[in-house]
Amino acid sequence: MNSNIIYGLILAFFPLISFGQDRHLSFELAGSGGLASINFEKSFYQKEALNMKYRIGFSFVPIDKNNGSTLILPIMIHGVFGQTSHKLDLGIGQTVSVTTKGQAFILMPLACGYRFEPDNKNYYLRVSYTPIISYLIDWQWQHWAGVTYGLKLKTKE
């Protein structure tokens, strides 16, 4: 495996060991990670009604016998807008996919959705339109949607 890929994966997943407020672990059905993904999400900027978050995910999807299975790593930046439990969630990112047969793909997922994050609760729900854009070889816009359930991770006091 190329050392640049290894370094990239280490840098991408390094935030998983970081501590701080507002960290979530989520399960997304459909969405930016394909059929389903497990994601880690953490805030990196917050001011008034804007909360900027990054999200790193993992998905493994069987395709067919010609392509094998695909490892999907969605990496997203989200802007969450709102000061109540009801929020607008907008995101953009890159999804790196590698098949067990050695083919690699890079796609750009977008997200536009509704996020319900009640105060003093340890969960959130999100429903979003998540189109996936192919832009390297040819331009394709694939309509997609996702439903997310996230749990707030406890922080050390």
N, C-alpha and C positions, 0 to 999 in steps of 0.2 A: 504494500500500500504506500502511496506517495506520502512523504513526510509532511508536505504542506496540508494535505487532507487531515492527517492526524493532529497537527497543530491547530487547524481550524476547528475541529471537533472539540479539542480541549478548551479552546477559548470560548466556543459556543456554550458548553455545558459548565464552565467555571462558575457562573452565577448561581448554580444550583446549591453550592455550598455556602453562599453568602448569607448573612443574617440581616435582619432589619424588619421594619414594619411592612405591612401590606404585601404579603406573599401569598400566592394561591397555587393550589394544585387542581387541575381541572380535567374533566373528560368531555371531549367534543365529539358528538355524533355527526358525521359528514364534516363539512367545513374545510379549513385550509390543510388539514392533514389527511385528506382522502376519506375513506369510509368511517374511520374513527381514530382519535388520537388522544394521548395523554400529554398534558402540557404543564409547564411551570411558568408562572407569571409573577412579575415583581414590578412595583412602581419605581421609577427613577427620577421623576419630577412631578411636583404637585403644587398648584397655586390656585386658590379660589375654586372655580368651577371646572378646572382642567386637571386631570390626572393622567400623566404619560406613563405607560407600562411597556415592558418588553415581554415577549412570550416565546418560549422555546418548547417544541413538541417532538413527539416520537410516534410513528405509526409503522406497522408492518402489514402489508396487504398481499395476499396471493393473487396473481394475475391469471396466468395460464401456463401450460407446459412449455410453450415456446419462449416466454419471457421470464418464467419463474415467479418469484415473489419480489416485492419492492419494499425497501426501507425508505421511509419518508421522514424528513426532518424539517418541519415548518418553523421559521424564525420570523416573528412579527413584531412590529411596533404599533401600539394602540393608543389613541387619544380617547379618554373617557370624559365626557362632558356632562356636567350636572351636579347640583348640590343636594338633591333629594335622593330617594331610593331608585328613582326612574332616571336612566341615563342614556345618552347617545354614545355608541361605541364605534369608532372609525379606526381602521387599521390597514397597514400595507406591510409587505414582507417579501421574503424569498423562501421557496421550498426546494430543497435539494432532495432528489430521489435517485436511488441506486438500485438496480435490479440484481438478483442473484446470478444473472447471466452476464453482468458487467456493464450494462448500459446505464448512463447517467443522464439526468434531466434537471434543468433549473427552470422553475416556473415562478410567477409572481402572483400570490394571492392578495386579494383586497378583502376588506370586511366593512360592512355598514349594517349596524344592528341596534337592537334595544337590549339594554342591560338592566336587570332588576337586582339591586344590591341593598337589601334592607340594613338599616342602622342596627348596631348591637347584635347582629347575627353573624355566623361564621360561614355563610355561603353566598353565592350569587348565581343567577340564571341569565343566559344570553341567547337570543335568537337573532341570527344574522344572515344576510345575503353575502355570500363569499365567492364571487367570481374568481376563476383561476385563469391567468393570462399567460399564454405562451408567446414569447417575443424573440427568441434567439434565431431560430431557423425560419419560421413563418409566424404570422400574427394570428392567434386564435383566442377567442373569448369564450370560456366555458362557464355556463351558468351553474351555480352551486349554492347550497345553503347549509347552515349548521346550527345545531342546538348544543349549548354548553351548560354543564353543571360544575361549579367550582367551589372548592373548600378553602377557607382561610387557614394557613398554617400558623401554629402557635409560635410566638417569639419568646426568646429567653428574656426574662426580666432582670 
